[in-house]
Amino acid sequence: GLGDVYKRQPWQDPWPLLFAELGTLTPQGKTRMLQLETGDGLLATASMNRFAAYALGGSKYSDRWVHGIQPVWSQDILWIPCGNIRMRRMWDPDEQPLCRVWTEPPSRSPAASTWPPRVNENVQGSILRSGGQVFGWGFGVHAPEVLTFPLPGLPLRLSGRGGLDNLAGTGGCVQVRIHASQATDPALNPVASVPAGDLPRSERGPRDDEGDLLFESPVMVGSEKLASFGAIRIPRVSGRSPRLRFTVDSAHAARPSGADPFDIRDMVVWAEPVLRFDPAPLGPRVAEHAAREIAAWDGWTPHVPADAAWRSSLREAAGQP
């Protein structure tokens, strides 16, 4: 869970590392990203041009399939038995799942839930499920809770969903909100349609002590439906780096008649929140970091032409895995 991460290492801004990763794995910004998570704890991210599949003894024996992946931190291909892969996640190079943007350590009060937030799992350590659906990434939290995310200072769009975990059944009662810590233009976020079966997103609220209110769900009871937020535009803001705040409120004051009187079942899933970059400003930032990843240029200040071409490929493997 997130609490374990906080104990192991101090918080740091993830964006320089994420841009450097993009510059190494997909310097042209044209190759989809792939992340493999295994049952024994390996989490490896690469692009599809640094991925390979191999069938030991023939393709008809699925129990002998292996996948090869080469993350930026490995000089060799990691060969993983397919039967050991717990989750495969994919996204476009101009996207970044919010689960990969390390959250700032929350200031947890004595009244906070005994269930700390968890990444890519619900609060009990199981797969994220809500509204009868399974989600590949996100966060499991228990109300009341706040998650805070740094932003890179580039134009972005945010999309995703939030709702009560399937564990809540027909119970639980929460309201979820998303704030930005810097001023944004209300005209950039008109009310949008949402998929059938989802709760409608509310209109933008006013600025409050938390910052600009980008999204506020209705009060939700039961795990049948999710509130959809997308696509919320977050423009580039000068000065101090902006932050996103994902807030889950137990909504005690607004609980409808018949709702749970306590917050025991207020278990929430932030389902597949993703940031999407505008490609034009993203390209130069990735190219800049790609040049820095060339070891022979350490100590030098490279000037990268706008039409510079970079290639990222899987390391040649001798023989079979």
N, C-alpha and C positions, 0 to 999 in steps of 0.2 A: 504494500500500500504506500501511499504518499508519505505517511508518517515515518515509515522505515527509510525512505529516501532522504528525508530531512535529517535523520539521525546520522546517516552515513556521510553526507557531504554538504558543504555550505551552498546556499543558493547563488547562482550566477546567471547572467543574461544568456539565454540559449541561442540567440539569433546569429551571432558570429559563427558559431559552430554549425548551425543549420545551413547558412549560406555557403560555408566552406564545403559542407557535404554535397550540396547541390552542384557546386562548381567542379567537384571531383567526379560525381556519379553521372550527371547529365549536363555538361557544360553548355550544350546547345539548347537546353531546355525543351527537348523534344521526346525524351524517353520517360515512360511511366515508371513510377517508383514501386518497389515491392518490399514488404516487411514480413519476415517469417518469425513466428513465435513457437517454441517447442514446449513439450510437456515438462521438460526438465529445466526450464528457465532461460534458454538462449533467446535473445531478441536481436535479430540481425536485419539491417536495412540496406538495400542496394537499389540500383536501377535495373531494368529488364535486360540491358546489354551487359550486365555483370551477373547474369543468371544462366544456369544450364540444368537440363534434366537428363537423367541417365537411367536406363533399365538394366539391371544386372540379370543376365540369363534370359533376356527377352521381354518385350513389352507386355506380354499377356500375364506376367506374374506381378501383380500390383504390389504385393508385399515386399518386392525387391526393388521398387523404384526409389531413387534418391534424387534430391534436388541440391544443386550447387549454387552458392551465393558468395559474393566477395564484397563485404562492406568496406568502407574507407579505412577502417582500423585493422584490416587483415591483409597481409601480403600474399596469402594463399586462399584458395577456394575452400569454403566450408561445405563439406558434403553431409547432408542431413537425410536420414531415412524418412521417407514420406509418412510412414506410420507414426513418427514421433512429432510431426508438425501439428500443433494445436490450432493455430490460426494463421491465415494468409490475408494480408491487408494490401490494397493497391490504391494509388491515387495519382493524379496528374502532376507533372513537375511544377505547375504554377499553383499547386495547392499545398497546404500543410495541415495535417490533422492536429487538432489542438492538444491531443494527448501527448504530442512530441514537444510541445512548448511547456517547459517545466513551470509549474505553478509556484508562485511565491509562497513561502511558508505562512500559513494562516496564524493569526493571533487567537488561539483557542482559549475561550474563557472557561471557568469551572462549570458553567451551565451548558457547555457544548456537548454534543452527542458523544457517547463512549465509542461509537463506530467512526473511526477517522475516514477521510476520503480515500478512495482507491482508484488507480488508473487501470482502465480496460477491464474492470471487474466491478460487480456490485459490492455493497458494503459487507457482504458475507463471503466474498471471494469467489463468486460464481460468475458465469457469463452474463453480460448485460442483456436484460430482457425487459421490454415494456410494450404495452399495446399489442401483445401477442407476437411481437417481432423480436429477432435476435440481432444485436448490433456488434460490429467488429471492433469498434473503439469507442472511447468516451470515459466517463467518470461515474462512479457510484458514490453517493453522498447520503447523509442522513440529516434532516432538518433539525435545528437551524445550522446553515453552513455557508461559507463564502470562499470561493476560489478566485484567485487573482492571477492574471496572465500579462506578461509584458508584450508589447507590440513593437514591430521593427521600424516604425516611422515611414512606411510606404502605404500607398492606397490599397485597401483590402476590402473584401466582402466576407461576411460571416454567415454561415448557415448551419443548421442542425435542428435538433428537437430535444425537448425535455418532458419528462413525465414520471409518474410513480412506477417504481419497480414492480414487476409481476408478483414479487413476494408480498406486496401490499394487498393483493387481491382486490376486493371491492372497498377496502378501507383506505386509511391515510387521507390527509388533506393538506395540500401545499399550494404555494404560489411561487413561481420562479421569475427572476428578473435578471436583466443584463444591463450593466452600466459601462460607460466609457469615462475615463477620468479626465479627458480633454474635451473641449467644446466641439460639437459637430453640427452640421447643418440639417435641421429637421426636414428640409425639402428633399434630402437625399434618401429618405426612408419612407416612401409612401406605403400605405397598407397593401399587402400583397395577398394573392390567393394562396391557399395551402391545399395539400393533397386531401382527397376525400377521406373522411373518417378522422381527420385530425381536428383539434380544436383551433378556432381562428386566432391568429395573433392579434393582440390589442394594438391600438394606436400608440405612437410614441408618447411617453409621458414627459413632464417638465423636468428641468434640472433640479436635483436635490443634493443633499449632503454627500451622496455617493458618486455624484457626477451626472452626466447626461444619461437619462433613461432611454436605452435603445430598444428594449423589448420588455414587456410584462405580460405574463400569461393570465388567463382567468384562474380563479380558485379551482383546483382540480381535486376531485374525489375519485378514488379507484384508479386502477392501472389500465383501463380499457383504451383510453385515448391519450395522445401526446400533443403538446403544444409545439407548433413548428415556427422556427425563426429563420427566415431566409428569403432573399439574400439581403442582409443588412450591410449597407455600405459604410465603411469606416475610412474617411479620407485621411490623407497625410496631415499630421499636425506638427507645426514647428515647435521648438523648445523641448522641454522635458518629454521623454518617451511616454506615449500614452499607455494606459492599462485597460484591460477588460476585467470586470468583476462579475462573476456568476454567483448569484445569491439564491438560496433556497430558504423560504420563509414558511414556518408552520401555519401561518394564517389563522391564528387563534381568534382574532377580532372578526374575521370575515367567514368563519366556518359556517356552512349551511346546516340547517336542522338535520339531525341524524348522522352527521359526520362523527368520526372518532373524537372523543373528548380530549385525548392525549396524543402525543406525537410518536407513539411507539412504532406505528407503521408508516411514518413519513420518510420512507426510503425512496430516493429519487435517482433516476438515470439521466445524465446528460448524454444524449445519443448522437454519436458521430459528428460532433462539432468540427467544422473545418474552415480554415481561412484560405481564401483564394486571392492571389495577387493579380494586379493589372500587369500584363506581360511587358509593356514598354519600360517601366522603371525597374522591373525585376531583372531583365537581361543584363544591363550594365553592372548591377550589384553582384550577380552570379559570376560574370566574367572577371570582375576584380578579384573575387575570392579564388577563382580557378587559377589565376596566375600565381597567387600566393602559395598554392599547394605544390608548386614545382620546387622540389628540394634544392635543385642546382641554383635557384635564384634567391636562396636565403641570404639576407643582408642587402639585397638589391631592391630598388623601387621600380618595378616594371610599369611601362606605359603600354596599355593594351589597346590596339586599334579596334574600332567599332566592328570591323568585319573579321576579327580574329576567329579562327576555327580551332576547336579543341575536340579531342576524341577520348572517350572513356570506354574501355573494353575489359572483358574477363581475362584474367591471367591464363596463359596457356598451361594446360594440365597434361603431364606425361602419363599416358596409359589411362586405365579406368580408375574410378574412385575406390 
